[in-house]
Amino acid sequence: MAMEQAGLNDTTVAERILMLYDLLSAHLPYEPHWWPIFSADQPFEVVVGAVLVQQTRWEAVEAAVLRLIGRGWLAPAALASADTGELAALIRPCAFPSQKAPGLQAIARHLLAHHGGDAAALLRQGRADARRELLALPRVGRETADTIMLYAGHHPLFIVDAYARRLFDRLGVLPELDVLRMPYDALQDAVERPFAGWAGPIADAPTPHAFFWRLHALIDEACIHHCLTTPRCNLPGARRSFAEQRKCAEHCVGCAGCPLRGVCRAYRAA
């Protein structure tokens, strides 16, 4: 609806998204460690990480996940029965630990009660049903639900996070729309609709799920290395240190600046 009101068509939007994807993909090598998995239960670890990362740097999330594994608590049954105060202390300095700890335990209890403790079983539902169930859980909003569904459930969808809004606004990817303020679902629909009929490869991604996984990773990488709050347009990408040392290790090594400068509305206007 937002696209139709703005006079946009699916072909135009697809071309813009694919141009962004190609420029970033050429600059940032494929990153298999974008969401590092430290445990045997990948779906549940993604659920926990998606909650912990709210208002928190990923480095702190990685460290918290490793501490949970060390205590034997990164499993639904163990997490549900853990002491809540000890759990809050263990996940600190992730933001809002006193709220996230009981929220994570409630999620674990829900999985135990309705899915035998198997997060993958919840995510095997159709997109609408899985999203509805996730949104009914504590500490899970639209972005968190979609993050879980993309990374743990392999649902092809676009995550509307703060990085995506920032990058789209600065580049002018959808200049006809107010991407900073428009509703979450409206912006998600504007990006997904042009690719709704695609069943095979998109760009260098073999499936629509792989494309949206890679697109989200590339957008976030661009905002980690170059399109920061204070942008590094003409500078090498900022460096971050992660528990998974291979994460981002090959990105922006000796680069001369943001690969999006040539198509960036904000850069041209500066």
C-alpha contacts under 8 A as a table, 3 or more apart, distances in Angstrom:
res1	aa1	res2	aa2	distance
1	M	4	E	5.13
1	M	5	Q	6.16
1	M	186	A	7.64
2	A	5	Q	5.17
2	A	6	A	6.20
2	A	177	L	7.65
2	A	186	A	6.39
2	A	190	A	7.24
3	M	6	A	5.06
3	M	7	G	6.14
3	M	8	L	4.99
3	M	9	N	7.00
3	M	177	L	7.80
3	M	190	A	6.16
4	E	7	G	5.07
4	E	8	L	5.82
4	E	9	N	7.30
5	Q	8	L	7.69
6	A	176	E	5.77
6	A	177	L	6.86
7	G	176	E	7.96
8	L	12	T	7.06
8	L	13	V	7.32
8	L	176	E	7.63
9	N	12	T	5.61
9	N	13	V	6.56
10	D	13	V	5.22
10	D	14	A	6.04
10	D	193	R	6.77
10	D	194	P	4.50
11	T	14	A	5.15
11	T	15	E	6.20
11	T	194	P	6.48
12	T	15	E	5.23
12	T	16	R	6.39
13	V	16	R	5.17
13	V	17	I	6.17
13	V	173	V	7.99
13	V	174	L	7.47
13	V	190	A	7.90
13	V	191	V	7.17
13	V	194	P	6.69
14	A	17	I	5.16
14	A	18	L	6.00
14	A	191	V	7.75
14	A	194	P	5.51
14	A	195	F	7.13
15	E	18	L	5.19
15	E	19	M	6.09
16	R	19	M	5.13
16	R	20	L	6.31
16	R	173	V	6.25
17	I	20	L	5.16
17	I	21	Y	6.11
17	I	173	V	7.33
17	I	191	V	7.77
18	L	21	Y	4.85
18	L	22	D	5.98
18	L	203	A	7.18
19	M	22	D	5.19
19	M	23	L	6.21
20	L	23	L	5.37
20	L	24	L	6.25
20	L	260	L	7.67
21	Y	24	L	5.36
21	Y	25	S	5.87
21	Y	215	L	6.33
21	Y	218	L	7.37
22	D	25	S	5.01
22	D	26	A	6.08
22	D	203	A	7.63
23	L	26	A	5.37
23	L	27	H	6.52
23	L	259	P	6.40
23	L	260	L	6.78
24	L	27	H	5.13
24	L	28	L	5.85
24	L	218	L	6.27
24	L	219	I	7.90
24	L	222	A	7.37
24	L	259	P	6.65
24	L	260	L	7.48
25	S	28	L	5.24
25	S	29	P	6.41
25	S	30	Y	7.34
25	S	218	L	7.03
26	A	29	P	6.87
27	H	251	H	7.76
27	H	252	C	7.45
27	H	259	P	6.46
28	L	31	E	7.98
28	L	218	L	7.39
28	L	221	E	7.96
28	L	250	E	7.79
28	L	251	H	5.46
28	L	252	C	6.97
29	P	250	E	6.87
29	P	251	H	6.55
31	E	34	W	5.49
31	E	247	K	7.08
31	E	248	C	6.97
32	P	35	W	7.69
33	H	36	P	4.91
33	H	244	E	7.56
33	H	246	R	6.69
33	H	247	K	5.21
33	H	248	C	7.88
34	W	217	A	6.91
34	W	247	K	5.98
34	W	248	C	7.49
36	P	244	E	6.63
36	P	247	K	7.72
37	I	40	A	7.90
37	I	42	Q	6.27
37	I	45	E	7.18
38	F	65	V	7.92
38	F	66	L	7.28
39	S	42	Q	6.47
39	S	45	E	7.01
39	S	69	I	7.30
39	S	74	L	7.79
41	D	44	F	5.68
41	D	45	E	6.18
41	D	75	A	7.70
42	Q	45	E	5.14
42	Q	46	V	6.20
42	Q	152	A	6.92
43	P	46	V	5.18
43	P	47	V	6.37
43	P	119	A	5.75
43	P	120	A	5.80
43	P	148	I	7.83
43	P	151	Y	7.92
43	P	152	A	4.66
43	P	153	G	7.25
44	F	47	V	4.96
44	F	48	V	6.28
44	F	74	L	7.90
44	F	75	A	7.29
44	F	76	P	7.73
44	F	118	D	7.60
44	F	119	A	5.54
44	F	120	A	7.69
44	F	152	A	7.90
45	E	48	V	5.13
45	E	49	G	6.00
45	E	65	V	7.87
45	E	74	L	7.05
46	V	49	G	4.99
46	V	50	A	5.86
46	V	148	I	6.19
46	V	151	Y	6.99
46	V	152	A	6.08
47	V	50	A	5.22
47	V	51	V	6.51
47	V	119	A	7.94
47	V	148	I	5.77
47	V	152	A	7.68
48	V	51	V	5.37
48	V	52	L	6.21
48	V	65	V	7.99
48	V	104	L	6.91
49	G	52	L	5.00
49	G	53	V	5.96
49	G	61	V	6.43
49	G	62	E	7.93
49	G	65	V	7.25
50	A	53	V	5.48
50	A	54	Q	7.04
50	A	144	T	5.78
50	A	147	T	6.73
50	A	148	I	6.58
51	V	54	Q	5.83
51	V	100	K	7.16
51	V	104	L	7.61
51	V	139	R	6.52
51	V	140	V	7.03
51	V	144	T	6.74
52	L	56	T	7.08
52	L	61	V	6.01
52	L	91	I	7.88
52	L	94	C	6.24
52	L	95	A	7.55
52	L	100	K	7.04
53	V	56	T	4.81
53	V	57	R	6.48
53	V	58	W	6.17
53	V	61	V	5.94
53	V	94	C	7.19
54	Q	95	A	7.17
55	Q	94	C	7.88
55	Q	95	A	6.06
56	T	60	A	6.93
56	T	61	V	7.27
56	T	94	C	5.62
56	T	95	A	5.78
57	R	60	A	5.71
57	R	61	V	6.83
57	R	94	C	7.85
58	W	61	V	4.93
58	W	62	E	6.25
58	W	242	F	7.88
59	E	62	E	5.29
59	E	63	A	6.43
59	E	241	S	7.27
59	E	242	F	5.40
59	E	243	A	6.77
60	A	63	A	5.18
60	A	64	A	6.16
60	A	93	P	6.65
60	A	94	C	6.08
61	V	64	A	5.05
61	V	65	V	6.10
61	V	91	I	7.88
61	V	94	C	6.59
62	E	65	V	5.18
62	E	66	L	6.28
62	E	242	F	7.51
62	E	243	A	6.19
62	E	244	E	7.93
63	A	66	L	5.19
63	A	67	R	6.30
63	A	243	A	6.78
64	A	67	R	5.05
64	A	68	L	6.21
64	A	90	L	6.72
64	A	91	I	4.94
64	A	92	R	7.26
64	A	94	C	7.68
65	V	68	L	5.04
65	V	69	I	6.26
65	V	74	L	7.48
65	V	91	I	7.75
66	L	69	I	5.05
66	L	70	G	6.14
67	R	70	G	4.88
67	R	71	R	6.32
67	R	90	L	6.80
67	R	91	I	7.74
68	L	71	R	5.18
68	L	72	G	6.16
68	L	73	W	5.09
68	L	74	L	5.43
68	L	90	L	7.22
68	L	91	I	7.79
69	I	72	G	4.92
69	I	73	W	5.88
69	I	74	L	5.30
70	G	73	W	7.64
71	R	74	L	7.99
72	G	75	A	7.40
72	G	78	A	6.99
73	W	76	P	7.74
73	W	78	A	4.95
73	W	79	L	4.90
73	W	82	A	7.29
74	L	78	A	6.99
74	L	79	L	6.31
75	A	78	A	5.43
75	A	79	L	5.86
76	P	79	L	5.19
76	P	80	A	5.92
76	P	105	Q	7.90
76	P	108	A	4.62
76	P	109	R	7.01
76	P	111	L	7.17
76	P	112	L	6.80
76	P	117	G	5.77
77	A	80	A	5.21
77	A	81	S	6.40
77	A	108	A	6.92
77	A	109	R	7.50
77	A	112	L	7.08
77	A	117	G	7.17
78	A	81	S	5.40
78	A	82	A	6.12
79	L	82	A	5.18
79	L	104	L	7.73
79	L	105	Q	5.95
79	L	108	A	6.64
80	A	104	L	7.94
80	A	105	Q	4.66
80	A	106	A	7.10
80	A	108	A	5.54
80	A	109	R	5.75
81	S	105	Q	7.79
82	A	86	E	7.56
82	A	87	L	6.74
83	D	86	E	5.34
83	D	87	L	6.11
84	T	87	L	4.98
84	T	88	A	6.16
84	T	101	A	6.13
84	T	102	P	6.28
85	G	88	A	5.13
85	G	89	A	6.33
85	G	98	S	7.59
85	G	101	A	7.84
86	E	89	A	5.09
86	E	90	L	6.11
87	L	90	L	4.97
87	L	91	I	6.34
87	L	101	A	5.90
88	A	91	I	5.46
88	A	92	R	6.34
88	A	97	P	4.89
88	A	98	S	5.43
88	A	100	K	7.42
88	A	101	A	5.13
89	A	92	R	5.33
89	A	97	P	7.23
91	I	94	C	5.89
91	I	97	P	6.33
91	I	101	A	7.77
92	R	95	A	7.11
92	R	97	P	5.88
93	P	97	P	7.46
94	C	97	P	6.18
96	F	99	Q	5.43
96	F	100	K	6.06
97	P	100	K	4.96
97	P	101	A	5.75
98	S	101	A	5.69
98	S	102	P	7.17
99	Q	102	P	5.98
99	Q	103	G	6.23
100	K	103	G	4.86
100	K	104	L	5.90
100	K	139	R	6.86
101	A	104	L	5.31
101	A	105	Q	6.37
102	P	105	Q	4.96
102	P	106	A	6.12
103	G	106	A	5.11
103	G	107	I	6.31
103	G	138	P	5.31
103	G	139	R	5.92
104	L	107	I	5.05
104	L	108	A	6.19
104	L	138	P	7.76
104	L	139	R	7.80
105	Q	108	A	4.99
105	Q	109	R	6.16
106	A	109	R	5.07
106	A	110	H	6.16
106	A	137	L	7.65
106	A	138	P	7.11
107	I	110	H	5.05
107	I	111	L	6.29
107	I	137	L	6.30
107	I	138	P	7.03
108	A	111	L	5.16
108	A	112	L	6.25
108	A	117	G	7.07
109	R	112	L	5.02
109	R	113	A	6.03
109	R	117	G	7.85
110	H	113	A	5.10
110	H	114	H	5.95
110	H	115	H	7.73
110	H	117	G	7.97
111	L	114	H	5.38
111	L	115	H	5.03
111	L	116	G	6.24
111	L	117	G	4.57
111	L	118	D	6.24
111	L	119	A	6.39
111	L	122	L	7.84
112	L	115	H	5.73
112	L	116	G	4.64
112	L	117	G	3.92
112	L	118	D	7.30
113	A	116	G	6.30
113	A	117	G	7.29
114	H	117	G	7.63
115	H	118	D	5.43
115	H	119	A	7.12
115	H	121	A	6.13
115	H	122	L	6.53
118	D	121	A	5.43
118	D	122	L	7.13
119	A	122	L	5.34
119	A	123	L	6.47
120	A	123	L	4.97
120	A	124	R	6.11
120	A	152	A	7.30
120	A	153	G	6.66
121	A	124	R	5.19
121	A	125	Q	7.33
122	L	125	Q	6.04
122	L	130	A	6.27
123	L	126	G	7.67
123	L	130	A	5.67
123	L	149	M	6.60
123	L	152	A	7.50
123	L	153	G	5.01
124	R	130	A	7.58
124	R	153	G	6.67
125	Q	129	D	6.09
125	Q	130	A	5.40
126	G	129	D	5.46
126	G	130	A	5.99
127	R	130	A	5.30
127	R	131	R	5.96
127	R	149	M	7.96
127	R	155	H	6.86
128	A	131	R	5.24
128	A	132	R	6.04
129	D	132	R	5.11
129	D	133	E	6.23
130	A	133	E	5.25
130	A	134	L	6.16
130	A	149	M	7.82
131	R	134	L	5.08
131	R	135	L	6.03
131	R	145	A	6.20
131	R	146	D	7.28
131	R	149	M	7.61
132	R	135	L	5.23
132	R	136	A	6.46
133	E	136	A	5.28
133	E	137	L	6.98
134	L	137	L	5.42
134	L	140	V	6.51
134	L	145	A	5.80
135	L	138	P	7.73
135	L	140	V	5.53
135	L	141	G	5.77
135	L	142	R	6.89
135	L	145	A	6.44
136	A	140	V	7.49
137	L	140	V	5.82
140	V	143	E	7.88
140	V	144	T	5.48
140	V	145	A	5.92
141	G	144	T	5.37
141	G	145	A	5.95
142	R	145	A	5.16
142	R	146	D	6.08
142	R	184	Y	7.77
143	E	146	D	5.23
143	E	147	T	6.04
143	E	159	I	6.19
143	E	160	V	6.40
143	E	161	D	6.45
144	T	147	T	5.05
144	T	148	I	6.25
145	A	148	I	5.25
145	A	149	M	6.20
146	D	149	M	4.90
146	D	150	L	6.00
146	D	157	L	7.26
146	D	158	F	7.73
146	D	159	I	6.07
147	T	150	L	5.26
147	T	151	Y	6.02
147	T	152	A	7.94
147	T	159	I	6.48
148	I	151	Y	5.45
148	I	152	A	5.31
148	I	153	G	6.66
149	M	152	A	5.56
149	M	153	G	4.49
149	M	154	H	6.19
149	M	155	H	5.52
150	L	153	G	5.65
150	L	154	H	4.91
150	L	155	H	4.91
150	L	156	P	6.18
150	L	157	L	6.41
150	L	209	H	7.34
150	L	212	F	7.91
150	L	213	W	6.62
151	Y	154	H	5.93
151	Y	155	H	7.90
151	Y	213	W	7.07
154	H	209	H	6.06
155	H	209	H	6.07
156	P	208	P	5.73
156	P	209	H	3.99
156	P	210	A	7.53
156	P	211	F	7.87
156	P	212	F	5.98
156	P	213	W	7.60
157	L	188	Q	7.91
157	L	192	E	6.80
157	L	209	H	7.13
157	L	212	F	6.04
158	F	188	Q	5.81
158	F	191	V	6.97
158	F	192	E	6.47
158	F	212	F	6.00
158	F	216	H	7.12
159	I	164	A	7.91
159	I	188	Q	6.97
159	I	216	H	6.72
160	V	164	A	5.98
160	V	165	R	6.93
160	V	184	Y	6.31
160	V	187	L	7.17
160	V	188	Q	6.23
161	D	164	A	5.37
161	D	165	R	6.48
162	A	165	R	5.17
162	A	166	R	6.10
163	Y	166	R	5.10
163	Y	167	L	6.06
163	Y	219	I	6.78
163	Y	220	D	5.90
163	Y	223	C	6.08
164	A	167	L	5.24
164	A	168	F	5.94
164	A	216	H	7.90
164	A	219	I	6.22
164	A	220	D	7.29
165	R	168	F	5.29
165	R	169	D	6.00
165	R	179	V	5.73
165	R	180	L	5.40
166	R	169	D	5.21
166	R	170	R	6.17
166	R	180	L	7.00
167	L	170	R	5.24
167	L	171	L	5.98
167	L	219	I	7.32
167	L	223	C	7.28
167	L	227	C	6.99
168	F	171	L	5.29
168	F	172	G	5.66
168	F	173	V	5.05
168	F	174	L	6.69
168	F	179	V	6.91
169	D	172	G	5.18
169	D	173	V	6.89
169	D	174	L	7.51
169	D	175	P	7.43
169	D	178	D	7.89
169	D	179	V	6.14
169	D	180	L	6.71
170	R	264	C	6.42
170	R	265	R	5.99
170	R	266	A	5.08
170	R	267	Y	7.89
171	L	260	L	7.87
171	L	263	V	6.58
171	L	264	C	4.15
171	L	265	R	4.92
171	L	266	A	6.34
172	G	175	P	4.79
172	G	264	C	6.91
172	G	265	R	5.74
172	G	266	A	7.99
174	L	177	L	5.63
174	L	179	V	7.27
175	P	178	D	7.29
177	L	182	M	7.60
178	D	181	R	5.73
178	D	182	M	5.68
179	V	182	M	5.52
179	V	187	L	6.82
182	M	186	A	6.77
182	M	187	L	6.64
183	P	186	A	5.33
183	P	187	L	6.47
184	Y	187	L	5.50
184	Y	188	Q	6.19
185	D	188	Q	4.99
185	D	189	D	6.03
186	A	189	D	5.16
186	A	190	A	6.23
187	L	190	A	5.00
187	L	191	V	6.47
188	Q	191	V	5.40
188	Q	192	E	6.12
189	D	192	E	5.08
189	D	193	R	5.64
190	A	193	R	5.82
190	A	194	P	7.64
191	V	194	P	6.66
191	V	195	F	7.91
192	E	195	F	5.58
192	E	196	A	6.22
193	R	196	A	5.07
194	P	197	G	7.65
195	F	198	W	5.36
195	F	208	P	7.89
198	W	201	P	7.67
198	W	202	I	7.55
198	W	208	P	6.96
199	A	207	T	6.91
199	A	208	P	6.67
200	G	206	P	6.51
200	G	207	T	5.33
200	G	208	P	6.82
201	P	204	D	6.93
201	P	205	A	5.49
201	P	206	P	4.19
201	P	207	T	4.81
201	P	208	P	6.64
201	P	211	F	7.98
202	I	205	A	5.28
202	I	206	P	6.53
202	I	207	T	6.51
202	I	208	P	6.36
202	I	211	F	6.19
203	A	211	F	7.58
204	D	211	F	7.80
205	A	208	P	7.25
205	A	210	A	5.50
205	A	211	F	5.00
205	A	214	R	7.74
206	P	210	A	6.43
206	P	211	F	7.41
207	T	210	A	5.16
207	T	211	F	6.25
208	P	211	F	4.95
208	P	212	F	6.27
209	H	212	F	5.33
209	H	213	W	6.03
210	A	213	W	5.00
210	A	214	R	5.96
211	F	214	R	5.14
211	F	215	L	5.90
212	F	215	L	4.84
212	F	216	H	6.03
213	W	216	H	5.45
213	W	217	A	6.28
214	R	217	A	5.02
214	R	218	L	5.97
215	L	218	L	5.12
215	L	219	I	6.15
216	H	219	I	5.23
216	H	220	D	6.21
217	A	220	D	5.24
217	A	221	E	5.98
218	L	221	E	4.96
218	L	222	A	6.04
219	I	222	A	5.13
219	I	223	C	6.40
220	D	223	C	5.10
220	D	224	I	6.09
221	E	224	I	4.95
221	E	225	H	6.07
222	A	225	H	5.41
222	A	226	H	5.50
222	A	227	C	5.83
222	A	258	C	7.89
223	C	226	H	5.51
223	C	227	C	4.20
223	C	228	L	5.18
224	I	227	C	6.75
224	I	228	L	6.19
224	I	238	A	7.02
225	H	228	L	6.99
225	H	232	R	7.66
225	H	236	P	7.97
225	H	237	G	4.31
225	H	238	A	4.57
225	H	239	R	6.73
225	H	252	C	7.45
226	H	231	P	5.77
226	H	232	R	4.76
226	H	233	C	6.17
226	H	235	L	7.85
226	H	236	P	7.70
226	H	237	G	5.27
226	H	238	A	6.64
226	H	257	G	7.44
226	H	258	C	5.73
227	C	230	T	7.32
227	C	231	P	4.71
227	C	232	R	6.31
227	C	233	C	7.21
227	C	258	C	7.74
228	L	231	P	4.64
228	L	232	R	6.89
232	R	235	L	5.11
232	R	236	P	7.17
232	R	237	G	6.85
232	R	238	A	7.79
232	R	257	G	6.98
232	R	258	C	7.04
233	C	257	G	5.40
233	C	258	C	5.01
233	C	261	R	6.77
233	C	267	Y	7.55
234	N	256	A	6.48
234	N	257	G	4.32
234	N	258	C	6.46
235	L	255	C	7.82
235	L	256	A	5.99
235	L	257	G	4.67
235	L	258	C	7.40
236	P	252	C	6.46
236	P	253	V	7.70
236	P	254	G	6.49
236	P	255	C	5.13
236	P	256	A	5.34
236	P	257	G	5.10
236	P	258	C	7.65
237	G	251	H	7.95
237	G	252	C	5.27
237	G	253	V	7.75
237	G	255	C	6.90
237	G	257	G	6.73
237	G	258	C	7.40
240	R	248	C	7.86
241	S	245	Q	7.04
242	F	245	Q	5.50
242	F	247	K	6.69
244	E	247	K	5.65
245	Q	248	C	7.93
245	Q	249	A	6.85
246	R	249	A	5.13
246	R	250	E	7.87
248	C	251	H	5.11
249	A	253	V	7.96
250	E	253	V	6.16
252	C	255	C	4.93
258	C	261	R	5.89
259	P	262	G	7.42
260	L	263	V	5.60
260	L	264	C	5.88
261	R	264	C	5.08
261	R	267	Y	6.12
261	R	268	R	7.71
262	G	268	R	7.95
264	C	267	Y	5.28
264	C	268	R	6.32
265	R	268	R	5.29
265	R	269	A	6.21
266	A	269	A	5.10
266	A	270	A	6.16
267	Y	270	A	5.26
